[in-house]
């Protein structure tokens, strides 16, 4: 993959110079958040598939897979996406991450549940519902995580950005 073109006067990619430093940082964070989300999707789908194979069904299996995926994405976002954010105690920050992402979970699980209930193809292949649910929760999770979890050291206060 070729490197992004650089501006003539600096080593800043052209797209970043056009956005400005604050917006470029948010764009990079959103991209990283999306990459972490893909990893979370893989965990989510894998745990769901295993849970269904173990006889837990698509409903309880989805709750377990969501918790596994949320824990994975928290750890990756903390270590990579928002690595420059101030740090709170990991368990406290993880709990806050889960709490503020309940909004995203509602969109995520609601989309999944509606598709499982009303679309036979999704009921037959629940991973499709996981994918749709993940997309539904992405933006809300990013905004809430950036602002409240990884903002002022994960203490629940909004970031200044």
PyMOL commands that set and color helices and strands:
alter all, ss='L'
color gray80, all
select helices_A, chain A and resi 14-19+21-53+57-81+90-100+102-118+120-124+126-149
alter helices_A, ss='H'
color red, helices_A
deselect
rebuild
show_as cartoon
